[in-house]
């Protein structure tokens, strides 16, 4: 069986369920799902594919029929005299949480993580940590398995995924299990999670492959192993030194630490066995869990690609397409029982976390801002507006100055869950959409009126402008504090003052103006790596950045 099948697993409810593994080529596998009394509630079978004459093991795929939320069950997988039994199997909701370090950040290192771990006692919230690997690691896969989100083992779960799952569990009722497949690695580019063929076939992806191949050209594996081991030693020592300084000097800042011991030795060397190289986790992780039946994907990534930010929109679209193709049972022969491809079926939802605010403290101290992160955020917004079933969660208020790993993951996870509840599960009573710009129009006196979406019942609160830390402020802001900038015909932006106009309850309009510009032609909002972003709606959701 694929390693993602284990005791305590959660299978997706109300849709045909893919079950897969390998067996002797051409031979039959039978799958039974039985209840506590031994009564069979579902059964299916599959035949392992046939290929070359010397092939011994081959993939097989079976489809169990759609089932409602229920369990616990035992899944029995049989082939002749061989048999595997998986116990405590639940039918519920399954999501895959992917990305890099901010999705990876574990509950025990997050804000209020210790309290969350102590309180964790939900056996129907479960997670599967896909073994992190740059090459397929069958030993690690054999040691992996689904685990209930209870203390102490919940400490190693993604904090974002934990709070997402906990929110769903609270909304679905006591009997609906929620399963999260954790599939992430810190410091990975989006191209780490895509196939080489897809990258080579795209203008955005090809340079990543070329840079990788140039980096390893002429090096032996022994040489690259030595380089990787040396870097790991240096990196571990740096982390130990950071921990010691924080313990000795509570409240010390990262720039102060860097001044004493030097900056973080990043990035690691590029090698063919690195888990961060192009396509590595795609081959060693994503393909090892696909096509495990899911409700959808959570994606929190982009930080590593800021230097190539202009390519991100194309790459994000390609990743979404490739993952959806994988989960559409691509690469398998037609299952024998229980599945018919539906060309009109809704694409698996992607819920994308828009990057929060962040800037390197030393860069900010020099008065610089490369404004790469705004480009990434714009790419994520565009994907949500132009691709089917892609939803965006704004986290502009969740960043931390000079800390690329903000610790408030409860807000992020809860917002993702609310977006799923509203956009995927149809819960119209849950507010999840951040205000976004709908129009920019000339106004009297050389100003611009920027109109945002909002809900009628939020208009009163939407007039409140707050800082990133959510402190109440007046409904007008001076230039440099409002988050707005305007430009004239020359395209040069300057900070603008802003005030919210009285509205009709359907929209919020902000009038922006700057004394330096008599006839503005364009406006943008929160278009900095780090800066004021004070506009929220009544549900305390921050407005999405805008440029246009």
LUMTIPA-344222 format. One record per residue: x, y, z of N, C-alpha, C, O in turn; residue in three letters. Coordinates in steps of 0.02 Angstrom, whole numbers, plus 50000, padded with zeros to 5 digits. Example, Ala and Ser with C-alpha at 12.3 -4.5 7.8 and 13.67 -1.06 7.14 Angstrom:
<atoms>
506604971650390506154977550390506604983550390507124983450423ala
506424988850354506844994750357506455000250394506705005750402ser
</atoms>
This chain:
<atoms>
500424994050000500005000050000500445006250000500995006250028unk
500195011549968500525017949976500555019750050500085018150087unk
501095022950072501205024050143500675028350175500585028150236unk
500325032350136499815036750164499205032950191498795035850226unk
499165026550175498645022250203498915018950267499425015450264unk
498585020150323498815017350386498225017050435497685019650420unk
498345014050492497855014650546497705021950559498125026250549unk
497095023350581496865030150601496775034850542496655040850552unk
496815032450480496745036950423496035039550417495555036550441unk
495975045350384495335048250367495255047850291495705049850254unk
494685045150269494525044850198493995049950182493565051450223unk
494015052750121493565058150103492845055750095492715050750061unk
492385059250127491675057450124491355059950060491615064550027unk
490795056950043490335059249991490665059949922490475064349883unk
491155055749908491465055449842491805048649835492035045949886unk
491865045949775492225039549767492935040149794493275045149784unk
493165034849829493795035049866494325030949831494235024949820unk
494885033949813495435030449781495845026649833496025029349885unk
495985020349818496415016049859496945013249812496765010749758unk
497585013549830498095011849780498725009149813498855010349872unk
499125005649773499745002749797500074998949740499985000749682unk
500464993849756500784989649706500654982349722500524980549779unk
500684978249670500574971049678500904967549618501104970849570unk
500974960849620501234957349562500834959149499500224959149500unk
501194960549446500874962949384500324958249362500424952249358unk
499754961049347499194957249320498774953549370498304950149351unk
498924954149435498554950349485498054954649522498094960849523unk
497564951349553496984954549582497074956349655497374952549693unk
496824962249674496814964649744496094966049762495724968949722unk
495884964149823495204965249846495224969749908495634968649952unk
494794974649910494764979349967494074978849998493564979549964unk
494054977750064493424977450102493444982650157493954983550190unk
492894986050167492814990650223492264987750268491694986950246unk
492444986350331491964983150376491874987250439492324990850460unk
491284986550469491144990350531491354986250592491654980950586unk
491194988850651491414985750713491124978750723491414974750759unk
490554977250691490244970650696490474965950641490244960250637unk
490944968250599491204964050546490774964050484490894960150438unk
490274968450480489844968950422490184973150368490434978550382unk
490194970650307490504974250252490064980050229489484979050211unk
490334986050231489964991950209490154994050139489794997850107unk
490734991750115490944993350047491474988350026491874985950067unk
491484986849962491994982249935492154984249864491724986649827unk
492774983349845492984984649776493594980349761493854976949806unk
493824980549700494404976549681494774980049625494524984649593unk
495394977749613495814980649561496304975349537496454970549573unk
496554976349477497074972049449497694976249438497664981649407unk
498264973849462498884977549451499034978049377498934973349339unk
499274983749356499404984949286499924980149259500324977349298unk
499924979149195500414974849162500854979149118500624984149090unk
501484977249111501944981149070502444976649037502254971949002unk
503084977949049503614973949018503614966749044503354965349098unk
503924962349005503904955249023504294953749086504164948649118unk
504764958049106505154956849166504874960549226505164960449280unk
504304963949217504014967749272503724963049324503364958449307unk
503874964349388503604960249442503084963949482502524961549491unk
503254969949507502784974049544502504979549500502874982649461unk
501864980849505501554985849463501014989549504500744986749551unk
500864995649485500354999549522499654996949509499504994349456unk
499224997649560498514996149552498115001749586498355005049632unk
497515002649562497075007749589496375004949592496105002449543unk
496075005449651495375003449660494985009449685495265014149713unk
494325009249676493895014749697493345012049742492925008049720unk
493345014249805492785012749849492205017549835492325023249816unk
491595015349844491035019749830490995025449880491275025249935unk
490635030649860490525036449903490165034349967489695030449965unk
490395037050024490105035450089490005041850129490385046550120unk
489515041950172489425047750216489935047650272490275042650283unk
489985053250309490415053450367490215047950416489635047450435unk
490695043850435490545038050477491185034750499491735037150484unk
491115029150536491685025450560491615024450636491135026850666unk
492085020950667492705018350637492595011850599492145007850615unk
493005010850549492985004850508493675001450508494175004250531unk
493674995350482494294991850466494324991150390493844988850359unk
494894993050361494994991850290495454985850281496014985850306unk
495214980850246495604974750232495794974750158495364975250115unk
496444974150144496694973850076497014966950067497494965250101unk
496734963050020496934955950014497184954349944496924956849894unk
497704950149942497954947449879498154940149893498644938949928unk
497774935449865497884928349876497934927049951497434927849987unk
498514925049977498574923550048498844929350088498904928950149unk
499024934950055499274940850090498694945250109498194945750074unk
498774948650167498224952850190498504958450234498944957350275unk
498234964450224498384970150268497734972650298497234973450262unk
497734973750363497154976550397497324983350426497824984050463unk
496924988350410497004995050438496404996450483495834995750461unk
496534998450544496004999350593495875006750607496265011150590unk
495295007950640495105014650661495105019450602495365025050606unk
494795017250547494745021250486494105025350488493565022550500unk
494155031850477493575036250478493435039050408493895040050368unk
492795040250395492595043750334492415050850355491975051950396unk
492755055750326492645062750345492895067550292492775066450233unk
493225072850314493485077950268494245077750268494555077450320unk
494545077950207495265077450201495535083250159495275084750105unk
496045086550185496385091950150497135090750150497405087550196unk
497475093150099498205092950097498475099950108498265104650075unk
498945100550156499245106950173499955107150145500385103450168unk
500075111350095500725111450061501055118350065500735123350081unk
501705118350049502065124650046502755124250078503075119050077unk
502975129950106503635130250136503585131850210503125129550243unk
504055135650237504155135750310503575138550350503475136350407unk
503195143250323502645145850363502065140950368501665141350415unk
502005136450319501535130950328501845125550372501485122150409unk
502495124850369502845119650407502895121450482502925116950523unk
502915127850499503025129950568502565126050615501955126150609unk
502885122550662502515117650703502155120950761502345126350784unk
501645117450785501225120350837501625122250899501485127450930unk
502125118350917502495119750979502915126050974503105128751026unk
503065128350913503455134550906503035140550890503295146050883unk
502375139650885501935145150867501715149050929501815146850985unk
501415154850917501155158950972500615155051009500155152250979unk
500675154851075500205151151118500185143651102499685140251115unk
500735141151073500755134151055500725129451113500395124251110unk
501055131151168501055126751227500345125751253500145120251271unk
499955131251255499265130651278498845126451231498435122451253unk
498955127351165498575123451117498735115951123498285111751117unk
499365114351133499555107351140499245104251202498985098651199unk
499275107851258498975105251320498235103951312497965099151340unk
497895108251274497165107651265496975102751211496385100851206unk
497455100451170497285096151113497065089251137497445085651169unk
496445087551123496195080951145495645078551098495145075751120unk
495735079751033495225078050983495445072150941495835073050894unk
495215066150956495435060250918495165060050847495385055950807unk
494675064350831494405064450762494715069850719494525070550661unk
495195073650745495625077750703496285074050696496615072550746unk
496465072450635497035068050624497495070850570497275074650527unk
498125069050573498585071650523499075066250502499245061650539unk
499305067050440499825062750412500395067150389500305071250345unk
500985066350420501575070150400501945066350345502255061250358unk
501895068850284502265065750229503015066450244503245071950255unk
503385060850244504105061350260504455066250213504385065850152unk
504835070850243505205075850203505805072450171506215069350205unk
505855073050105506385069450069506505072650002506055075449970unk
507145072249980507325074349913507355068649865507355069549804unk
507385062649893507335056449854506865051849891506815052349953unk
506535047449857506055042949889506395039149946506925036149937unk
506095039450005506375036450065505865031450092505435033150133unk
505915025250070505425020150089505465018450163504965016650194unk
506055018950193506115017650264505725022750304505365021050351unk
505785029150286505405034350320504665033550308504265034750353unk
504485031550248503775030450233503495024750276502935025150300unk
503885019450284503645013750324503535015750397503105012950431unk
503925020550421503855022750491503315028050499503155029950556unk
503035030450444502535035850449501845032850461501745026850459unk
501365037250473500675034950483500235040550508500485045650532unk
499585039550503499105044450528499095044550604499165039350637unk
499025050550633499005051350705498445056050726498335061150693unk
498095054350780497605059050807497935065250835498505064950860unk
497585070950832497865077350856497755077950931497345081950954unk
498135074050968498095074251041498805075351068499295073851034unk
498845078051128499495079251159499815072451177499455067851195unk
500475071851171500945077151151501105077151076501435081751052unk
500875072051038501095071350969500855076950923501145078050870unk
500325080550944500085086050903500595091750899500545096050856unk
501085091750944501585097150945501955097750879502155103250860unk
502045092150843502415092250780501985093550719502235093050663unk
501355095050729500905096450672500985103650650501135108050691unk
500885104950586500865111750561500375115850603499795113850611unk
500605121550629500155125750670499575128450628499005128550651unk
499715130450566499185132850523498675127350511498075128350517unk
498925121350494498475115850479498075113750541497485111950536unk
498395114050599498045112250661497455116950672496895114650685unk
497575123350669497035128150682496495127850628495905128850641unk
496705126450566496225125350513495775119350529495165119850526unk
496085113750545495705107750560495265108350620494705105950621unk
495525111750673495125112550734494505116750720493965115350747unk
494565121850679493995125950661493475121950622492875122450634unk
493705117850574493225113650537492875108750583492275107750579unk
493265105650627492955100850674492415104250716491885101350728unk
492545110350738492055113850780491415115450740490875115850769unk
491485116450675490915118350634490535112350606489935112850593unk
490865106750597490545100950565490145096650613489705092850592unk
490265097250676489915093050724490355087550751490895086250724unk
490125084450803490545079850841490755073650804491255070550821unk
490375071550752490495065050722490865065350655490985060050625unk
491045071250631491375071750565492125072550576492365077650600unk
492505067450558493235067550564493535072250512493255073150458unk
494105075150529494485079450483495195076850481495515075850532unk
495445075750421496125073350411496535078350371496285081150322unk
497145079650393497605084150358498225080350336498545077150378unk
498385080650273499015077850248499515083650245499455088050203unk
500005083550290500535088650290501045086850237501325081350237unk
501165091450190501635090150135502005096550120501815100350075unk
502545097850157502885104250153503615103450173503795098750207unk
504025108250151504735108650172504925115950172504805119550124unk
505225118250227505455125150231505985126650180506395122350162unk
505985132850156506505135050110506435132550039506915132750001unk
505845130050020505755127349953505445132449906504985136049925unk
505705132549846505385136349792504755132849768504675126849780unk
504325136449736503735133249707503945127949656503585123049645unk
504535128949625504765124049575504995117549606505065112549570unk
505105117349671505255111049704504655106349703504725100249708unk
504055109249695503435105449701503115104149634502515102549630unk
503515104649580503255103549513503725098849476504315098349493unk
503465095449425503875090649388504385094249343504275099949322unk
504935090849330505445093649285505145094949216505305099949184unk
504725090449192504435091249125504025097649121504065101249072unk
503635099049173503235105149173503685111249174503555116149139unk
504215111149214504665116849219505035118049154505075123749131unk
505305112849124505685113549062505225116149006505455119648960unk
504595114449010504115116448958503845123448967503405125548928unk
504075127249017503805133949029504365139049031504915137649054unk
504225145049007504725150449008504905152349079505475154349093unk
504415151949125504545153749194504945148449231505365150149273unk
504835142149216505155136749252505835134749226506255132349264unk
505955135749161506575133349131507195136349163507685132749175unk
507215142849178507825145649211507985142449277508575141949295unk
507485140249315507615136749378507995130349366508475128749401unk
507785126549315508125120249298508835121649274509305118149293unk
508915126749233509575128349207510055130549263510635128649262unk
509805134449310510235136549366510435130449409510995130049432unk
509965125849419510125119849457510665115749422511145113649453unk
510575114649357511055110549321511745113849319512255110449321unk
511765120449313512405123949314512745123449382513355123049386unk
512345123349436512625123149503512965116549519513425116349559unk
512735111049489513025104549504513495102149450513805096849457unk
513565105849396513985103749340514705102649362514995106949396unk
514985096949344515685095549358515835093149428516415091949444unk
515325092549470515445090449539515285082949547514795080549518unk
515685079549587515525072649603515035072349661514965077149698unk
514705066549668514245065849724514635066249790514375069149838unk
515235063549793515635063849854515785071049873515735072949931unk
515965075149824516105082149836515485085849862515515089749909unk
514915084449830514295087749851514065085449919513785089449957unk
514175079149936514015076750004514435080450056514175082350108unk
515075081450041515515084850088515285092150097515285094750153unk
515095095350042514855102250047514215102650088514135107150130unk
513765097950077513125097950113513235096550188512915099750230unk
513685091850203513825090350274514135096350309513965097850366unk
514595099750275514915105650305514395111050318514385114050371unk
513965112250268513455117350278513005115550337512825119850377unk
512805109250342512355107150396512685108350464512345110450511unk
513325107050469513675108250532513675115650550513535117450607unk
513825119850501513825127050512513135129550530513045133650575unk
512635127050494511945129250505511705127150574511385131150609unk
511845121050594511645118750661511975122850716511665124550765unk
512615124350706512975128350756512675135350761512615138050816unk
512505138250704512205144950704511545144850743511425149250784unk
511125139850731510495139350767510605138450842510245141350883unk
511095134350860511255133450931511485140050963511305141651019unk
511895143850926512135150250952511565155250960511545159051008unk
511095155150912510505159650916510105157850979509905162351016unk
509975151450989509585149351047509925151351112509595153451159unk
510585150651115510955152451175510925159951189510855162051246unk
510965163951136510935171251146510235173351168510165177851210unk
509715170151141509045171951161508915170051234508555173551270unk
509205164551255509115162451325509495167051372509255168751426unk
510095169251350510495173551393510255180751392510355184451441unk
509945182851337509735189851330509015190151305508905191551246unk
508525188751348507825189051327507665195851296507865201051322unk
507295195751240507115201951207507615204251155507485209251121unk
508175200751148508665202651097508355201851028507985197151015unk
508515206450983508235206350916508685202350869509275201250883unk
508385200250813508785196450765509355200550736509905197850728unk
509265206950719509835210850696510405211150747510995211050729unk
510225211650811510745211750863511115205050866511725204750874unk
510735199550857511055192950856511515192350796512075190050801unk
511265194550737511665194050676512305198050682512825196150656unk
512275203750717512875207950726513395204350768513995205450760unk
513165199950813513635196250856513915189950823514515188650827unk
513475186150791513685179550767513655178950691513835173750663unk
513435184150658513375183850585512685181650563512325178750603unk
512505183050500511835181250476511755173650466512255169950466unk
511155171550460511005164450448511365162050385511315165250333unk
511725156450389512075153750330511595150450281511545144350278unk
511245154550243510725152150197510865155150128511075160950126unk
510775151650074510445145150068510945139350073511555140450071unk
510695133350080511135127450080511395126250009511125128849961unk
511925122250003512185120749936511675116649895511275112949922unk
511715117549830511265114049784511565107249767512145106749747unk
511175101949777511405095149763510835091049733510255092849740unk
510995085449700510465081149673510055077549727509515075049713unk
510325077349789509965073949843509635078849891509355076749942unk
509675085249876509365090249919508605089949914508335089049859unk
508275090549971507545090649971507265097249946506665097949938unk
507715102249933507485108749910507635110049836507485115349810unk
507945105149801508095106349731507455106149689506925103949713unk
507495108449628506915108449584506645101349578507025096549567unk
505995100649584505615094449574505725089149628505405083849625unk
506165090349677506325085049725505725082849766505535077049764unk
505405087349805504825085049844504225083249801503785079549823unk
504195085849740503665083549696503715076049684503225072449689unk
504325073749668504425066649655504405062449718504115057049719unk
504715064949772504805060849832504245061549883504215057749931unk
503795066449873503265067549922502575068049889502125063949904unk
502485072949845501825073949815501585067749778501025065449787unk
502015064949736501815059149697501725052949740501415048049718unk
501985053049801501915047249845501245047349881501025042149906unk
500915053149885500255053349917499695054149866499115052749883unk
499845056149805499325056649753499165049649727499615045449722unk
498525048249710497935052649712497475051349772496885050149763unk
497755051449832497345050449893496765055549891496875061549882unk
496165053049898495575057249886495515062849937495545061749998unk
495435068949912495435075049952494815079249938494475078449888unk
494685083849985494215089149971494565094849934494265098049891unk
495205096149952495565101549919496245102549949496485098649990unk
496575108049927497265109549945497305116249981496935120949966unk
497765116650029497965122950060498675124450038499105119950039unk
498815130650017499485132249990499735138650021499425143950013unk
500295138150057500615144050089501345143850069501735140250099unk
501525147850019502205147649992502305153849949501825157249930unk
502935155449935503095161149892503705164949916504025168449876unk
503865164449981504415168250009505075166649972505475171249959unk
505185160349957505825158249927505905160749855506455160749829unk
505355162849824505385164749753505375172349742505245174649687unk
505515176149795505455183449787505945186149735505775191049701unk
506535183249729507015185849680506775184849608506995188349563unk
506345179949598506055178749532505305180049534504905176449503unk
505115185349569504405186549582503995187449519503395185749518unk
504295190049465503915191149404503685184649372503225184749331unk
504005179149389503825172649360503295168949401503035163849379unk
503125171549460502735167649507502025166149483501775160649494unk
501715170949450501025169749428500975163849380500535159649386unk
501435163549332501425158049285501555151449321501215146449308unk
502035151349366502205145249402501635142949447501505136949451unk
501295147549480500745145549523500185142349482499895137349503unk
500035145149425499525142149383499725135249359499305130749356unk
500365134349342500595127749320500575122649376500385116949365unk
500755124749437500735120149494500015117849507499885111949517unk
499545122549507498845120749520498595115949467498255111049483unk
498765117149405498545112649351498855105749358498525100749349unk
499515105549375499855099149380499585095049438499485088949431unk
499485098149495499225094449553498515091949539498355086249556unk
498105096049510497435093749495497435087949445497035083349451unk
497895088049398497955082449351498165076149386497905070749373unk
498655076749433498865070949472498285067849510498215061749512unk
497885072049540497335069549582496735067449540496235064849567unk
496775068549475496245066049430496425059049406496205056949352unk
496825055449447497005048449434497435047649372497435042349341unk
497805052949354498245052549297498795047349309499055046849365unk
498965043549258499495038649264499245031749284499635026949286unk
498595031049299498305024649316497835022349261497505026349228unk
497805015849252497295013149207496605014049239496545014949299unk
496095013849197495415014849222495265009649276495335003649264unk
495055011749336494885006949388494335002249366493915004049325unk
494334996149394493834991249373493134992849399492644991749364unk
493104995549459492454996349493492395003349522492855005849553unk
491815006349512491625012049553491855018849531491775023649568unk
492155019549470492395026149451492275027349378492415023149336unk
492015033249363491955035549295492205042649292491975046949331unk
492665044049247492925050749241492365055549221491955053949177unk
492355061249252491845066249237492195072649215492485076249256unk
492165073949150492525079649123492265086249151492625091249151unk
491645086249174491345092449200491405093049276491145097849305unk
491755088249308491805088449381492165094749402492625097149368unk
491965097449459492275103449485493005102049503493165096949533unk
493455106649484494155105849501494245106049577493875109549612unk
494735102249601494865102349673495055109449694495485112549663unk
494735112049746494885118949767495595119749792495875115349824unk
495885125449776496525127649804496375133849847496095138749822unk
496565133649910496515139549952497225142149964497625138849997unk
497365147949936498035150749936498085156049991497655160449996unk
498605155650031498735160750082499165166150050499735164950030unk
498895172150046499285177750020499825179750070499705180050130unk
500425180950045500975182550090500815188650133500515193450108unk
500995188350196500885194150241501405199450229501815198950183unk
501405204550271501925209650267502575206950298502565203250347unk
503125208850268503785207150296504315211150259504265212450200unk
504825213050296505425215850266506015214250311505955213850372unk
506585213250280507205212150317507385218550355507375223950325unk
507535217950419507665223750460508255227950435508225234050438unk
508775224750411509355228450387509205232150322509455237650310unk
508795229150280508575232450218508155238650236508245244050207unk
507705237750283507285243450305507705248950336507555254850325unk
508215247150373508645252150406509005256450355509185262150369unk
509115253650295509445257550241508935261650202509115265050154unk
508295261250221507775264950186507595261950119507345265350075unk
507725255450112507595252150048506985247650053506795245450107unk
506685246249997506145241349992506135238549921505945242149875unk
506355232349911506365229549844505665228449814505595227649754unk
505155228349857504455227449836504365221149794503985221149745unk
504705215849813504595209349780503965205949807503585202949770unk
503865206549873503285203149902502625205849875502165201949865unk
502555212449863501935214649831501805211349764501225210249746unk
502335209949726502245206649662501995199449672501555197149635unk
502275196049721502035189249737501305189549759500895185449736unk
501135194349802500435194949824499975196149765499425193449762unk
500195200449719499775201849660499685195649617499145194549590unk
500205191549612500145185349574499645180649606499255177349572unk
499665180249672499185175949708498475178549700498015174649692unk
498385185149702497725188049692497475186649621496905184749612unk
497905187549572497705186449503497505179149492497015177849456unk
497865174449522497685167449515496985166149543496595162349514unk
496825169349599496165168349629495605171449587495035169249590unk
495775176549548495265179949508495195176949438494685178049406unk
495695173249415495675170849346495655163249339495505160749285unk
495785159549392495765152249389495155149749427494965152549479unk
494855144449402494265141649434494445138649502494965135449510unk
494005139749550494045136549616494715137849651494975133449685unk
494985143749643495565146049681495335151649726495075156749703unk
495425150749790495195155549840495805158549876496315155249885unk
495755164949895496325168449924496165170849994495635173650007unk
496635169750040496575172050109497085177550121497685176350114unk
496845183450138497285189150150497555188850222497175187750269unk
498205189750229498525189650296498965195750306499475195450340unk
498775201450276499195207450280499335209650351499845212950364unk
498895207950397498985210050467499335204650509499375205450570unk
499575199350478499855193750516500615193250511500905188550537unk
500935198050479501655197850473502005200850533501685203850576unk
502655199850536503075202850589503685206050557504005203250513unk
503825212150579504405215650553505045211650566505175209650623unk
505435210650513506085207350518506035200150543506535197250566unk
505445197150538505375190050555504965186850500504365187750495unk
505305183050458504975179950401504515174250422504135171650381unk
504555172250486504135166950513503695169650569503825168250628unk
503175173550552502745176150605502415170550644502255165350616unk
502325171550709502125166150753501365165550762501135160450788unk
500985170550742500255170050748499985165750692499825168350638unk
499925159350703499655154750653498925153150666498595150350623unk
498665154850725497965153650740497525157950695497025155450667unk
497705164350686497315168650642497315166050571496805165950538unk
497905164050548497965161650479497555155250468497165154850421unk
497645150350513497285144050506496535144950509496165141750472unk
496305149350555495585150450561495305153950500494755152350478unk
495685158650472495445162050411495405157250352494935157550312unk
495885152750347495855147850293495235143450301494885142050253unk
495115141350363494525137250376493885140850359493425138050330unk
493845147250377493255151150361493165151850286492595151650261unk
493715152550249493665152850176493415146250149493015146150102unk
493645140650177493405134150155492665133350171492275130950130unk
492475135350231491775134650251491315138650205490775136250186unk
491525144650187491105148850144491165146750070490665145650037unk
491785146250045491885145449974491835138249949491705137149890unk
491945133449993491925126349973491305122850000490985119049964unk
491145124150063490585120750094489935124750093489425122450117unk
489955130850064489345134650054489045137950114488445139250116unk
489455139350165489195142550226489165150150216489635153750233unk
488605152550190488525159650175488505163850238488585169950235unk
488395160750296488365164550358489055166250386489105169950435unk
489585163650356490265164850381490615169850335490665168850275unk
490855175250365491205180450327491925178350317492285176750365unk
492145178150254492825175850240493185180150188493795180050184unk
492815183850148493105187750094493365194450119493005198250150unk
494005195850105494285202350121494045207550071493915205850013unk
493975213750093493805219050045494315219449989494915218750001unk
494085220549928494535221449872494315227249829493725229049829unk
494775230349794494605236149753494185234049694494345229249659unk
493645237849683493215236549625493275242049572493135240749513unk
493465248049593493535253449543493955259049571493995260049632unk
494265262849526494625268949543494385274249495494435273349434unk
494125279849520493825285049477494065291949498494195293049557unk
494135296549450494315303449468493785306549513493185305149507unk
494015310849558493565314349603493735321749602494245323749574unk
493315325749631493415332949632494055334849668494275331349714unk
494345340349647494935343049681495575339149669496035339449709unk
495605335549613496215331849598496325325849642496895324249659unk
495785322549661495835316549703495605310449663495375311049606unk
495675304649693495415298349665494975295149717495115295249777unk
494435292149694493995288249737494125280849724494025278349668unk
494355277449775494505270249771493945266549807493845267449867unk
493585262449771493005258949799493165251649812493445248249770unk
493005249449872493115242549895492445239049903491935242149916unk
492455232449894491875228349911491805228049986492295228450023unk
491205227250008491075225750079490365223250085489975223750038unk
490205220350142489525218150154489135223850188489415227750226unk
488485224250172488075229650199488085229750276488085235050306unk
488095223950306488065223750379488735225150411488805224950472unk
489235226550369489895227950397490095235250385490655237250404unk
489665239150354489875245850334490085250150393490575253850387unk
489745249650448489925253850505490635252350528491035256950538unk
490775246050537491445244150561491965245150506492545246450520unk
491755244450443492225245250389492505252250385493035253350355unk
492155257050415492415263850415492985264750464493315269950465unk
493105259650505493645260050553494315258450517494375253250484unk
494795262750524495465261450499495895259350559495885262650611unk
496265254050551496685251650606497395250450581497515249650521unk
497845250250629498535248450611498585240950602498115237250614unk
499195238750580499295231550571499165227850637498935222050636unk
499305230950693499185227850758498465228450781498295226650837unk
498035231150736497315231450746497115236350801496605235350834unk
497495241650812497305246750860496805251550827496945253850772unk
496235253150859495755257650828496055264450814496435267250854unk
495895267150755496125273650735495545277550704494995274850695unk
495665283850689495155287950657495025285550585495405281550559unk
494485288150554494295286050487494645290050433494405290350377unk
495205293150449495605296650399496335295850419496505295450478unk
496755295850369497475295050382497865299850338497675301150280unk
498395302550364498835306950326499275302950279499335296850286unk
499575306550231500045303250186500585299850226500845302550275unk
500765293850205501265289950241500975285450294501325280950319unk
500345286450313500015282350363499415278550335499185273750366unk
499165280650278498545277850252498635271250215498165267450208unk
499245270050191499365264250149499245265550076499405261450034unk
498965271450059498815273149990499375277349959499695281349993unk
499475276249894499925280349854499555281949789499135278049766unk
499725287749759499445289349694500005291649649500545293649672unk
499875291349583500365293349533500035297549480499435296849466unk
500425301849449500185305749393500395302549328500545296549325unk
500405306549275500545303849208501245300949203501365296549162unk
501705303349246502395300649242502465293949276503005290949272unk
501945291449310501965284949342502345284749407502435279249435unk
502575290349432502935290549496502445291149554502065295949558unk
502465286349598501985286149654502245290249714502845290449728unk
501775293549747501925296949810501405294949862500855292849844unk
501585295449925501115293849978500525298649975500605304649961unk
499935296049989499315299949985498935299550051498955294550086unk
498605304950067498135304750122497495301350101497345300950041unk
497105298950149496495295250132495965296350186496115296950245unk
495345296450163494775296750209494195292850180494085292950120unk
493835289450223493265285450201492655289850194492495293750240unk
492315289350137491725293450124491105290050151491085283950156unk
490595293850168489945290750185489705286450127489785288450069unk
489425280650142489225276050089488505273850096488135275750141unk
488315269550047487625267050046487565260150077487025257150075unk
488105257550106488065250950137488265245250092488365239650116unk
488345246550027488535241249981489285241349965489575236249949unk
489585247149971490285247949955490605252750005490265256450040unk
491265252550008491635257450046492085261249997492465258149961unk
492025267849996492425271949951492905276149992492715279450039unk
493535275949971494065279650005494315285049956494525283449900unk
494305291249978494565296749937495295297849954495475298950012unk
495715297549903496435298249913496705304149873496485305349816unk
497165307849902497445313649867498115315449898498265313849955unk
498515318749856499175321149878499295327949846499155328949787unk
499555332549885499645339449861500125339849803500085344549763unk
500585335049798501085335349744500795333649676501105335149625unk
500205330449674499935327949610499245330949599498775329649638unk
499185335049546498545338349532498065333849495497455334149506unk
498325329649450497895325449409498125318149413498445315649366unk
497965314849467498195307849475497865303249424497285304249405unk
498245298349402497995293449353497975286349379497675281949348unk
498285285149436498315278249462498385278449538498635283249567unk
498145273249569498205272549642498425265449659498305260749622unk
498745264949716498885258249743498825258449819498875263749850unk
498715252549847498595251949919499015246149946499025240749917unk
499355247450001499765242350035500255239049988500365233049989unk
500555243249945501015240649894501735241349917502165243849880unk
501875239049977502545239050005502665232350037502205228750056unk
503305230550044503465224450081503215224950152502945220250181unk
503325230950181503095232250250502885239550254503265243950235unk
502285240650277502045247550283501325247650306501025242350319unk
501035253450310500345254050334499865250150288499915250350227unk
499405246550319498865243050283498255243050329498055237850355unk
497955248950339497495249750396496755248550381496345249550425unk
496575246450322495875245850305495625238650317495885233950289unk
495115237950360494815231550377494055232050368493775237550368unk
493725226350361492995226450362492745224650432493145223850478unk
492095224150439491805223050505491965216250534491895215350595unk
492175211450493492375204950517493115204750535493405199450546unk
493435210650536494145211350552494595208050501495135205550517unk
494365207950438494765205150383495095210950346494755215750327unk
495745210650336496105216150304495945216550229495825211550197unk
495955222750203495855223750132496445220950093497015221250116unk
496305218350034496825215649992497245221249961496975226549944unk
497905220249954498315225249920498075226249849497745221949819unk
498235232149822497995233849755498495238349720498815242549752unk
498565237549655498935242249613498605242449545498465237249515unk
498485248449520498175248949454498015256049435497745257249381unk
</atoms>
